[in-house]
Amino acid sequence: MRSRHTPLPVTALAVAGVVFLGLPLLALLLRTPWDRAAELLGAPAVRDALRISLIASILAVAVAVLLGGPLGYVLARGPRRLRGALRALVLLPLVLPPVVGGVALLLAFGRRGIAGAVIADATGVTLPFSLAGVVMAEAFVALPFVALAVEAGLRRVDPGLEQAAATLGAPPWTRLRRVTLPLAAPALGAGAALAWARALGEFGATITFAGSLPGVTETMPVAVYLELQGDPGAAYVLSILLLAVSVLVLGVTGLRVRAGR
Amino acid sequence: MIRAASLLVLLCVLVGSCSQPEDRKLTVFAAASLVDAMDDLEATFESSHPGVDLVISTAGSQQLAAQIRDGAPADVFVSADLRQLDAVGDQLAGEPRVVATNQLVIAVAPGNPSAIGGLSDLAARDLVLVLPAPDVPAGAYARRALLSAGVEVTPDDLTPDVRGALSKVALGEADAAIVYRTDVAARADEVDAIPIDAEVAVEYHGAALERSPHPELAGELLDFLTDPETGGAILADHGFSSP
């Protein structure tokens, strides 16, 4: 700290900022009933929420990588005219209130939704109130992280390397697999980790689109919200768990980003 | 000098309280099923009490009770059951009063396409059924009704308030939901009501909170809500019954 060079008001406000951000997290740590933590984490409702959250968020990241990865590739390498509109579409779920995303998903993939009605008629499958619905809601908000990370990663890849592979006779698919993908892998990994954290924390779109049935669609964040009215202690313990995951993801992606440089 | 004066005027406009220092704000926490009735109740009460601003917050009664336990600045709490009012029991000023009564119904799509005749039809496996969560008063009543009818159901979703369950039927995502008669009446063009034969007494209880800075005004609001000539008449217009 070289406080001599920082004007006092700036330092004071920065300290206030630290307190503002840090105090709630500290309060969560202090108020959590640690003596009951093991018992609360073992409670069937909490275990169910944990299981659903883990399964759904991992599947959501798989969807996000499968669809968001190619989308990121198109954003970086695709037709220039398309990119602006495409990037706006990818960015929108990032800034859109998740509950609005949930409503939009209902109107598209609900039982009476534009696509949902067709799917239901053809297959009898309806997405709301199911694990598939949770995965969709989480993938909807997580996909942009993968797409944007892959785009940024590919932008750092020297196009000369791909051109060199091309002049050496490698067909497009081989170039992608042997040159582009390995070079973009760290970015894809970081994007996937961020997407996972976002999927795990998803609340608004999930409760709106998929519902909140314990053991079926009730994820950890939804359980935190609902337990706060029933057993606040359980809500605190679940919150700590989600906080720990967030810190972990931050650590991993931080390392990845530095390693990628 | 002029700058200071204009700053003061701006402050007055922003805060909005310089001209009428006697303005009183009364915050009412009301069960989600009261949301439509509360709009009319607010307008009538405010017109008969000049300078009073009613602020209405509606949610599942269990949510409101949790907020009150955490210190939310409510003056009056109207819960859809006595249990959630008891949950803040030590913070109530005076005995709870029964404000209105209601009835459970089954909400279905217009025309009742699933041909639901009563509670026993809700046991069908292929039916998409939504109930308010067990903590929600409507959910607790619904469970009591199902239990007394001896019907076992597997709900597809549990919502954090009764209106959430209603919306799922109105949106077409669910085939049936157990809600209040008044909820269906509020969205009569989107849902139909199938009466329930089980006898479950749904009673809304209201009480003032000890933390209220306006205890007399809170009392006046409760008088108004329970007066069959004024507040009671508005509640009746919305399909509620008087106690």
Interface residues (C-beta under 8 A of the other chain):
Chain A: L106 G110 R111 R112 T126 P128 F129 I207 G211 S212 L213 P214 V216 T217 Y225 L226 L228 Q229 G230
Chain B: G60 Q62 Q63 A65 A66 V128 V130 A133 D135 P155 D156 D157 L158 T159 P160 K168 L171 G172 E173 A174
